[in-house]
Amino acid sequence: MTKKDLIEFRRAIKAVRAVHAASPEKARQFLAKQGVLDKRGQLTKKYAPAKARSLTRAKSAV
């Protein structure tokens, strides 16, 4: 990646952040669309902390 590419990439990231971080609701919608949050606003299994995943498995085993 050249320096010019890096500058262009950073500008693109700032533009995306400005749109999706404009409000908490827009941020949640974006994260849900990407599969990070579920419909209830909780982290999906893929993104949940390992400790939370372990507790979920332990509860389901009982």
DSSP file (Angstrom, degrees, kcal/mol; ACC not computed):
  #  RESIDUE AA STRUCTURE BP1 BP2  ACC     N-H-->O    O-->H-N    N-H-->O    O-->H-N    TCO  KAPPA ALPHA  PHI   PSI    X-CA   Y-CA   Z-CA
    1    1 A M              0   0    0      0, 0.0     2,-0.1     0, 0.0     0, 0.0   0.000 360.0 360.0 360.0 127.5    0.0    0.0    0.0
    2    2 A T     >  -     0   0    0      1,-0.1     4,-2.4     4,-0.0     5,-0.2  -0.335 360.0-106.7 -81.5 168.4    1.4    3.3   -1.0
    3    3 A K  H  > S+     0   0    0      1,-0.2     4,-2.3     2,-0.2     5,-0.2   0.892 123.2  52.4 -61.9 -38.7    1.3    6.4    1.1
    4    4 A K  H  > S+     0   0    0      2,-0.2     4,-2.3     1,-0.2    -1,-0.2   0.912 108.9  49.8 -63.6 -42.6   -1.4    7.8   -1.3
    5    5 A D  H  > S+     0   0    0      1,-0.2     4,-2.7     2,-0.2    -2,-0.2   0.906 110.0  51.4 -61.3 -42.1   -3.4    4.6   -0.9
    6    6 A L  H  X S+     0   0    0     -4,-2.4     4,-2.6     2,-0.2    -2,-0.2   0.916 109.7  48.5 -62.9 -44.1   -3.2    4.9    2.8
    7    7 A I  H  X S+     0   0    0     -4,-2.3     4,-2.0     2,-0.2    -1,-0.2   0.918 113.0  48.1 -62.0 -43.5   -4.4    8.5    2.8
    8    8 A E  H  X S+     0   0    0     -4,-2.3     4,-2.2     2,-0.2    -2,-0.2   0.896 111.2  50.9 -64.0 -40.9   -7.3    7.6    0.5
    9    9 A F  H  X S+     0   0    0     -4,-2.7     4,-2.4     2,-0.2    -2,-0.2   0.919 109.2  50.4 -62.6 -45.0   -8.2    4.6    2.8
   10   10 A R  H  X S+     0   0    0     -4,-2.6     4,-2.4     1,-0.2    -1,-0.2   0.892 109.6  51.0 -62.1 -40.0   -8.2    6.8    5.9
   11   11 A R  H  X S+     0   0    0     -4,-2.0     4,-2.1     2,-0.2    -1,-0.2   0.914 110.2  49.7 -63.1 -42.1  -10.5    9.3    4.2
   12   12 A A  H  X S+     0   0    0     -4,-2.2     4,-2.3     2,-0.2    -2,-0.2   0.910 110.4  50.0 -63.5 -42.2  -12.9    6.5    3.2
   13   13 A I  H  X S+     0   0    0     -4,-2.4     4,-2.8     1,-0.2    -1,-0.2   0.911 109.6  51.1 -63.1 -42.6  -12.9    5.2    6.8
   14   14 A K  H  X S+     0   0    0     -4,-2.4     4,-2.4     1,-0.2    -1,-0.2   0.890 109.7  50.6 -61.9 -38.7  -13.6    8.6    8.2
   15   15 A A  H  X S+     0   0    0     -4,-2.1     4,-1.7     2,-0.2    -2,-0.2   0.920 112.0  46.2 -66.0 -43.4  -16.5    9.1    5.7
   16   16 A V  H  X S+     0   0    0     -4,-2.3     4,-2.7     1,-0.2     5,-0.3   0.922 113.0  50.4 -64.0 -43.8  -18.1    5.7    6.7
   17   17 A R  H  X S+     0   0    0     -4,-2.8     4,-2.4     1,-0.2    -2,-0.2   0.905 106.9  54.4 -61.6 -41.9  -17.6    6.5   10.4
   18   18 A A  H  < S+     0   0    0     -4,-2.4    -1,-0.2    -5,-0.2    -2,-0.2   0.889 113.6  42.0 -60.9 -39.1  -19.3    9.9   10.0
   19   19 A V  H >< S+     0   0    0     -4,-1.7     3,-0.8     1,-0.2    -2,-0.2   0.947 121.9  37.2 -72.1 -49.1  -22.3    8.3    8.5
   20   20 A H  H 3< S+     0   0    0     -4,-2.7     3,-0.3     1,-0.2    10,-0.2   0.659 117.3  49.0 -84.7 -16.2  -22.7    5.3   10.7
   21   21 A A  T 3< S+     0   0    0     -4,-2.4    -1,-0.2    -5,-0.3    -2,-0.1   0.238  76.7 105.4-104.3  13.3  -21.6    6.9   14.0
   22   22 A A  S <  S+     0   0    0     -3,-0.8    -1,-0.2     1,-0.2    -2,-0.1   0.828  96.1   1.3 -62.7 -31.1  -24.0    9.9   13.6
   23   23 A S  S  > S-     0   0    0     -3,-0.3     4,-2.2    -4,-0.2     5,-0.2  -0.981  74.9-110.9-150.7 157.5  -26.3    8.4   16.2
   24   24 A P  H  > S+     0   0    0      0, 0.0     4,-2.4     0, 0.0     5,-0.2   0.872 118.4  54.2 -57.9 -36.4  -26.3    5.3   18.5
   25   25 A E  H  > S+     0   0    0      2,-0.2     4,-2.5     1,-0.2     5,-0.2   0.918 108.0  48.0 -65.7 -43.1  -29.2    4.0   16.4
   26   26 A K  H  > S+     0   0    0      2,-0.2     4,-2.2     1,-0.2    -1,-0.2   0.893 111.5  51.2 -64.4 -38.4  -27.4    4.3   13.1
   27   27 A A  H  X S+     0   0    0     -4,-2.2     4,-2.5     2,-0.2    -2,-0.2   0.924 110.8  48.1 -63.6 -43.9  -24.3    2.6   14.7
   28   28 A R  H  X S+     0   0    0     -4,-2.4     4,-2.5     2,-0.2     5,-0.2   0.906 110.4  51.8 -63.1 -41.8  -26.5   -0.3   15.9
   29   29 A Q  H  X S+     0   0    0     -4,-2.5     4,-2.4     2,-0.2    -1,-0.2   0.919 111.0  47.8 -60.9 -43.6  -28.1   -0.7   12.5
   30   30 A F  H  X S+     0   0    0     -4,-2.2     4,-1.7   -10,-0.2    -2,-0.2   0.931 112.9  47.6 -63.1 -46.1  -24.7   -0.8   10.8
   31   31 A L  H  <>S+     0   0    0     -4,-2.5     5,-2.6     1,-0.2     6,-1.1   0.856 112.1  50.2 -66.0 -34.6  -23.4   -3.4   13.3
   32   32 A A  H ><5S+     0   0    0     -4,-2.5     3,-1.0     4,-0.2    -1,-0.2   0.910 108.7  51.9 -68.0 -41.6  -26.5   -5.5   13.0
   33   33 A K  H 3<5S+     0   0    0     -4,-2.4    -2,-0.2     1,-0.3    -1,-0.2   0.848 109.6  50.3 -62.8 -33.4  -26.2   -5.4    9.2
   34   34 A Q  T 3<5S-     0   0    0     -4,-1.7    -1,-0.3    -5,-0.2    -2,-0.2   0.558 119.2-111.7 -82.2  -8.1  -22.6   -6.6    9.5
   35   35 A G  T < 5S+     0   0    0     -3,-1.0    -3,-0.2    -4,-0.5    12,-0.2   0.613  88.5 113.0  89.8  12.6  -23.7   -9.5   11.8
   36   36 A V  S   <S+     0   0    0     -5,-2.6     8,-2.5    -6,-0.2     2,-0.3   0.860  77.6  38.0 -83.7 -38.7  -22.0   -8.1   14.9
   37   37 A L  B    S-A   43   0A   0     -6,-1.1     6,-0.2     6,-0.3    -2,-0.2  -0.852  76.5-138.1-113.1 149.5  -25.3   -7.5   16.8
   38   38 A D    >   -     0   0    0      4,-2.9     3,-1.7    -2,-0.3     6,-0.1  -0.269  44.3 -82.6 -90.7-174.3  -28.5   -9.5   16.9
   39   39 A K  T 3  S+     0   0    0      1,-0.3    -7,-0.0     2,-0.1    -1,-0.0   0.772 130.6  53.6 -62.4 -26.8  -32.0   -8.1   16.7
   40   40 A R  T 3  S-     0   0    0      2,-0.1    -1,-0.3     3,-0.0     3,-0.1   0.501 120.4-107.5 -86.4  -3.7  -32.0   -7.5   20.5
   41   41 A G  S <  S+     0   0    0     -3,-1.7     2,-0.2     1,-0.3    -2,-0.1   0.590  77.9 131.2  88.0  11.2  -28.7   -5.4   20.2
   42   42 A Q        -     0   0    0      1,-0.1    -4,-2.9     6,-0.0    -1,-0.3  -0.643  67.7 -92.8 -94.7 154.2  -26.6   -8.1   21.8
   43   43 A L  B     -A   37   0A   0     -2,-0.2    -6,-0.3    -6,-0.2    -7,-0.1  -0.394  43.6-118.5 -62.5 139.2  -23.3   -9.4   20.4
   44   44 A T    >>  -     0   0    0     -8,-2.5     4,-1.3    -9,-0.2     3,-1.2  -0.325  31.9 -99.0 -72.5 164.8  -23.8  -12.4   18.2
   45   45 A K  T 34 S+     0   0    0      1,-0.3     3,-0.5     2,-0.2    -1,-0.1   0.865 122.8  58.8 -54.3 -39.5  -22.0  -15.7   19.2
   46   46 A K  T 34 S+     0   0    0      1,-0.2    -1,-0.3   -11,-0.2   -10,-0.1   0.826 116.4  33.0 -60.5 -32.3  -19.2  -15.0   16.8
   47   47 A Y  T <4 S+     0   0    0     -3,-1.2    -1,-0.2   -11,-0.2    -2,-0.2   0.448  91.0 112.2-106.9  -3.1  -18.3  -11.7   18.6
   48   48 A A  S  < S-     0   0    0     -4,-1.3     5,-0.1    -3,-0.5    -4,-0.0  -0.417  80.6 -94.0 -69.4 146.9  -19.3  -12.5   22.2
   49   49 A P     >  -     0   0    0      0, 0.0     4,-1.9     0, 0.0     3,-0.4  -0.259  33.7-115.2 -58.0 149.2  -16.4  -12.6   24.6
   50   50 A A  H  > S+     0   0    0      1,-0.2     4,-2.3     2,-0.2     5,-0.2   0.860 115.4  57.1 -56.4 -38.4  -15.0  -16.2   25.1
   51   51 A K  H  > S+     0   0    0      1,-0.2     4,-2.1     2,-0.2    -1,-0.2   0.912 106.5  48.5 -61.3 -43.2  -16.1  -16.1   28.8
   52   52 A A  H  > S+     0   0    0     -3,-0.4     4,-2.1     1,-0.2    -1,-0.2   0.883 110.4  51.6 -65.4 -38.1  -19.7  -15.5   27.8
   53   53 A R  H  X S+     0   0    0     -4,-1.9     4,-2.1     1,-0.2    -1,-0.2   0.894 108.8  51.4 -65.2 -38.7  -19.6  -18.3   25.2
   54   54 A S  H  X S+     0   0    0     -4,-2.3     4,-2.3     1,-0.2    -2,-0.2   0.905 109.6  49.4 -64.3 -41.9  -18.3  -20.6   27.9
   55   55 A L  H  X S+     0   0    0     -4,-2.1     4,-2.2     2,-0.2    -1,-0.2   0.886 109.6  51.9 -64.7 -38.9  -21.1  -19.7   30.3
   56   56 A T  H  X S+     0   0    0     -4,-2.1     4,-2.0     1,-0.2    -1,-0.2   0.917 111.1  47.1 -64.1 -43.0  -23.7  -20.3   27.5
   57   57 A R  H  X S+     0   0    0     -4,-2.1     4,-1.3     1,-0.2    -2,-0.2   0.896 111.0  52.0 -64.9 -39.9  -22.3  -23.7   26.8
   58   58 A A  H  X S+     0   0    0     -4,-2.3     4,-0.7     1,-0.2    -2,-0.2   0.898 110.1  48.6 -64.8 -40.4  -22.2  -24.6   30.5
   59   59 A K  H >< S+     0   0    0     -4,-2.2     3,-0.6     1,-0.2    -1,-0.2   0.886 110.3  50.8 -66.5 -38.9  -25.9  -23.6   30.9
   60   60 A S  H 3< S+     0   0    0     -4,-2.0    -1,-0.2     1,-0.2    -2,-0.2   0.750 104.9  58.0 -72.8 -21.7  -27.0  -25.6   27.8
   61   61 A A  H 3<        0   0    0     -4,-1.3    -1,-0.2     1,-0.2    -2,-0.2   0.705 360.0 360.0 -78.2 -20.1  -25.1  -28.7   29.1
   62   62 A V    <<        0   0    0     -4,-0.7    -1,-0.2    -3,-0.6    -2,-0.2   0.467 360.0 360.0 -79.8 360.0  -27.2  -28.7   32.4
